[in-house]
């Protein structure tokens, strides 16, 4: 697993696109922080916070799914996967090594860009709250984590990079771009008493929505979701809120990795 992690790390850091991500995130966060230079400070859920959260939701899931799926489909197309099958490397070890390498590389570039942007903001005289910064940073890392896992799963299903790209874009478009519209349309077809529980089930099924709701509630802004989410707000703000988040992340990993293992075992004998 260590060799797989190092291989993935070296592969990512040798690509020019890796450093383009660093420049991209520095520009995005620096501009957003500078927009608030005339305000008294950023410490809670404000317009600029909502803008940052939306940009992260638009960009990170798409990038991570494409990177994760390409990581496996590249090896499928080049024949490296069949070569790896001749070595005593189990499929779970292969997937964990892939995820560890990708997560390390993406978390490193995001951390560097976020730190540089924060330094630029502080030098410009912007007052930035540490809890607010940690909330944005944690939200970003969790998005990277969940959508890299989803991307790896898509890589085990897709047979070519083109199919992996199209599938990643389609899922991103559904989960991020049209999720509210699709949810409203579907809930309009069910009896009224079922709307409330179905909204909560839908939140759990969409990891981006789950993380967004959790983050906003942690900023004491859960009132914006309305009365139907009162139970969720009280649950996430209770002492078990972070335990629920950790359990959700572990369950998400186990479910998608189990499906990925089944797909790779099937393809191993094709």
C-alpha positions as CSV (number, residue, x, y, z in Angstrom):
1,X,0.0,0.0,0.0
2,X,2.9,2.3,0.8
3,X,4.3,1.9,-2.7
4,X,0.9,2.6,-4.3
5,X,0.5,5.7,-2.2
6,X,4.0,6.9,-3.2
7,X,3.3,6.1,-6.9
8,X,0.1,8.1,-6.9
9,X,1.7,11.0,-5.1
10,X,4.6,11.2,-7.5
11,X,2.3,10.8,-10.5
12,X,0.1,13.7,-9.3
13,X,2.9,16.1,-8.4
14,X,4.6,15.6,-11.7
15,X,1.6,16.9,-13.7
16,X,1.4,20.5,-14.7
17,X,-2.3,20.6,-13.9
18,X,-1.5,19.9,-10.3
19,X,0.2,23.3,-10.0
20,X,-2.5,25.0,-12.0
21,X,-4.9,23.9,-9.2
22,X,-2.6,25.7,-6.8
23,X,-2.8,28.9,-8.8
24,X,-6.6,28.6,-9.3
25,X,-7.4,28.2,-5.6
26,X,-5.1,31.1,-4.6
27,X,-6.8,33.4,-7.1
28,X,-10.3,32.3,-6.1
29,X,-9.8,32.7,-2.4
30,X,-7.7,35.8,-2.6
31,X,-10.3,37.6,-4.6
32,X,-13.1,36.5,-2.3
33,X,-11.2,37.5,0.8
34,X,-10.4,40.9,-0.8
35,X,-14.1,41.5,-1.5
36,X,-14.6,41.8,2.2
37,X,-11.7,44.1,3.0
38,X,-14.1,47.0,3.8
39,X,-16.2,45.0,6.2
40,X,-15.6,44.6,9.9
41,X,-14.6,41.0,9.5
42,X,-15.7,37.5,8.5
43,X,-16.8,35.3,11.4
44,X,-20.1,33.7,10.5
45,X,-22.4,32.8,7.7
46,X,-22.5,35.9,5.5
47,X,-23.0,36.6,1.8
48,X,-19.3,36.0,1.1
49,X,-19.4,32.8,3.1
50,X,-22.3,31.6,0.9
51,X,-20.4,32.6,-2.2
52,X,-17.3,30.6,-1.0
53,X,-19.4,27.5,-0.1
54,X,-21.1,27.6,-3.5
55,X,-17.9,27.9,-5.4
56,X,-16.4,25.0,-3.5
57,X,-19.5,23.0,-4.2
58,X,-19.3,23.8,-8.0
59,X,-15.6,23.1,-8.5
60,X,-14.3,20.6,-6.0
61,X,-16.8,17.7,-6.6
62,X,-16.3,17.9,-10.4
63,X,-12.5,18.1,-10.2
64,X,-12.2,15.3,-7.7
65,X,-14.5,12.9,-9.5
66,X,-12.6,13.4,-12.7
67,X,-9.2,13.0,-11.0
68,X,-10.3,9.9,-9.1
69,X,-12.0,8.2,-12.1
70,X,-9.1,8.9,-14.4
71,X,-6.6,7.5,-11.9
72,X,-8.1,4.0,-12.5
73,X,-9.2,4.2,-16.1
74,X,-5.8,5.4,-17.1
75,X,-4.3,2.2,-15.8
76,X,-7.1,0.1,-17.4
77,X,-6.5,1.6,-20.8
78,X,-2.7,1.4,-20.6
79,X,-2.7,-2.2,-19.4
80,X,-1.1,-1.4,-16.1
81,X,-4.1,-2.8,-14.2
82,X,-3.5,-6.2,-15.7
83,X,0.1,-6.0,-14.8
84,X,-0.7,-5.2,-11.2
85,X,-3.0,-8.2,-11.1
86,X,0.1,-10.4,-11.5
87,X,1.5,-9.0,-8.2
88,X,0.5,-10.1,-4.7
89,X,-1.6,-6.9,-4.2
90,X,-5.1,-7.2,-3.0
91,X,-7.9,-5.1,-4.4
92,X,-8.7,-3.4,-1.1
93,X,-5.0,-2.5,-0.7
94,X,-5.0,-1.1,-4.2
95,X,-8.0,1.1,-3.6
96,X,-6.7,2.3,-0.2
97,X,-3.3,3.1,-1.7
98,X,-5.0,5.0,-4.5
99,X,-7.2,7.0,-2.2
100,X,-4.3,7.8,0.2
101,X,-2.1,9.1,-2.6
102,X,-4.9,11.2,-4.2
103,X,-6.1,12.5,-0.9
104,X,-2.6,13.5,0.2
105,X,-1.8,15.3,-3.1
106,X,-5.1,17.2,-3.3
107,X,-5.2,18.1,0.4
108,X,-1.6,19.4,0.1
109,X,-2.3,21.6,-2.9
110,X,-5.5,22.9,-1.3
111,X,-3.8,23.6,2.0
112,X,-1.0,25.5,0.4
113,X,-3.4,27.7,-1.7
114,X,-5.7,28.3,1.2
115,X,-2.8,29.3,3.4
116,X,-1.4,31.7,0.8
117,X,-4.8,33.2,0.3
118,X,-5.3,33.7,4.0
119,X,-1.9,35.3,4.3
120,X,-2.8,37.7,1.4
121,X,-6.1,38.5,3.2
122,X,-4.4,39.2,6.5
123,X,-1.7,41.4,4.9
124,X,-4.6,43.4,3.2
125,X,-6.0,44.1,6.7
126,X,-9.0,41.7,6.6
127,X,-10.1,40.3,9.9
128,X,-10.5,36.6,9.6
129,X,-12.0,34.5,12.4
130,X,-10.1,31.3,13.1
131,X,-13.3,29.1,13.6
132,X,-14.7,30.5,10.3
133,X,-11.4,29.6,8.5
134,X,-11.3,26.1,10.0
135,X,-15.0,25.5,9.0
136,X,-14.3,26.4,5.4
137,X,-11.1,24.3,5.4
138,X,-12.7,21.3,6.9
139,X,-15.7,21.5,4.6
140,X,-13.3,21.6,1.6
141,X,-11.3,18.6,2.8
142,X,-14.4,16.6,3.4
143,X,-15.6,17.4,-0.1
144,X,-12.3,16.3,-1.5
145,X,-12.5,13.1,0.5
146,X,-16.1,12.0,-0.5
147,X,-15.8,12.9,-4.1
148,X,-12.4,11.2,-4.6
149,X,-14.0,8.1,-3.2
150,X,-16.9,8.5,-5.6
151,X,-14.5,9.2,-8.5
152,X,-12.6,6.0,-7.7
153,X,-15.8,4.0,-7.8
154,X,-16.7,5.5,-11.2
155,X,-13.2,4.5,-12.4
156,X,-13.9,0.9,-11.6
157,X,-17.2,1.0,-13.5
158,X,-16.1,3.0,-16.6
159,X,-14.1,1.2,-19.2
160,X,-12.5,4.3,-20.8
161,X,-11.5,7.8,-19.8
162,X,-14.2,9.3,-22.0
163,X,-16.9,7.3,-20.3
164,X,-15.4,8.2,-16.9
165,X,-15.5,11.9,-17.9
166,X,-19.1,11.8,-19.1
167,X,-20.3,9.9,-16.0
168,X,-18.5,12.2,-13.7
169,X,-20.0,15.3,-15.4
170,X,-23.5,13.7,-15.4
171,X,-23.4,12.9,-11.7
172,X,-21.9,16.3,-10.8
173,X,-24.7,18.0,-12.8
174,X,-27.3,16.0,-10.9
175,X,-25.9,16.2,-7.4
176,X,-24.8,19.8,-7.5
177,X,-26.4,21.8,-10.3
178,X,-30.0,20.6,-10.5
179,X,-30.4,18.9,-7.1
180,X,-32.8,21.5,-5.6
181,X,-34.9,21.6,-8.8
182,X,-35.1,17.8,-9.1
183,X,-35.9,17.4,-5.4
184,X,-38.7,19.9,-5.6
185,X,-40.1,18.3,-8.7
186,X,-40.0,14.8,-7.2
187,X,-41.4,15.8,-3.8
188,X,-44.3,17.5,-5.6
189,X,-45.5,14.0,-6.7
190,X,-45.7,12.4,-3.2
191,X,-48.3,12.9,-0.4
192,X,-47.6,15.8,1.9
193,X,-46.9,13.8,5.0
194,X,-44.0,12.0,3.2
195,X,-42.2,15.2,2.1
196,X,-40.5,15.8,5.4
197,X,-38.9,12.3,5.9
198,X,-38.0,12.2,2.1
199,X,-36.2,15.5,2.4
200,X,-34.0,14.1,5.2
201,X,-33.4,10.9,3.3
202,X,-32.4,12.9,0.2
203,X,-30.0,14.9,2.3
204,X,-28.2,11.7,3.4
205,X,-28.1,10.3,-0.1
206,X,-26.3,13.5,-1.4
207,X,-23.0,13.9,0.4
208,X,-22.5,17.5,-0.9
209,X,-25.9,18.4,0.6
210,X,-25.2,16.6,3.8
211,X,-21.9,18.5,4.3
212,X,-23.4,21.8,3.3
213,X,-26.2,21.5,5.9
214,X,-23.8,20.3,8.6
215,X,-21.4,23.2,8.0
216,X,-24.1,25.9,8.0
217,X,-25.7,24.4,11.2
218,X,-22.3,24.5,12.9
219,X,-22.2,28.3,12.1
220,X,-25.5,28.6,14.1
221,X,-27.3,29.5,10.9
222,X,-29.6,26.4,10.7
223,X,-32.7,28.7,10.8
224,X,-32.3,29.3,7.1
225,X,-33.5,25.8,6.4
226,X,-36.9,26.3,7.9
227,X,-38.9,24.5,10.5
228,X,-38.8,21.1,8.7
229,X,-35.1,20.9,9.6
230,X,-35.5,21.7,13.3
231,X,-34.8,18.1,14.3
232,X,-31.7,18.0,12.1
233,X,-30.5,21.3,13.5
234,X,-30.8,20.1,17.1
235,X,-29.2,16.8,16.3
236,X,-26.2,18.3,14.6
237,X,-25.7,20.9,17.3
238,X,-25.9,18.3,20.0
239,X,-22.9,16.4,21.4
240,X,-23.4,13.6,18.9
241,X,-23.2,15.9,15.9
242,X,-19.6,15.3,15.1
243,X,-20.0,11.6,15.8
244,X,-22.7,11.4,13.2
245,X,-20.4,13.2,10.7
246,X,-17.6,10.7,11.4
247,X,-20.0,7.7,11.1
248,X,-21.4,9.1,7.8
249,X,-17.9,9.4,6.4
250,X,-16.9,5.9,7.4
251,X,-20.2,4.4,6.1
252,X,-19.8,6.3,2.8
253,X,-16.2,4.9,2.4
254,X,-17.2,1.3,3.2
255,X,-20.2,1.3,0.9
256,X,-18.5,2.7,-2.1
257,X,-15.3,0.7,-1.5
258,X,-17.3,-2.5,-1.2
259,X,-19.0,-1.8,-4.6
260,X,-15.6,-0.9,-6.1
261,X,-14.1,-4.1,-4.9
262,X,-16.9,-6.1,-6.5
263,X,-16.4,-4.3,-9.8
264,X,-12.6,-4.7,-9.9
265,X,-12.9,-8.4,-9.0
266,X,-15.3,-8.9,-11.9
267,X,-12.9,-7.0,-14.3
268,X,-9.9,-8.9,-13.0
269,X,-11.0,-12.0,-14.8
270,X,-12.2,-10.4,-18.0
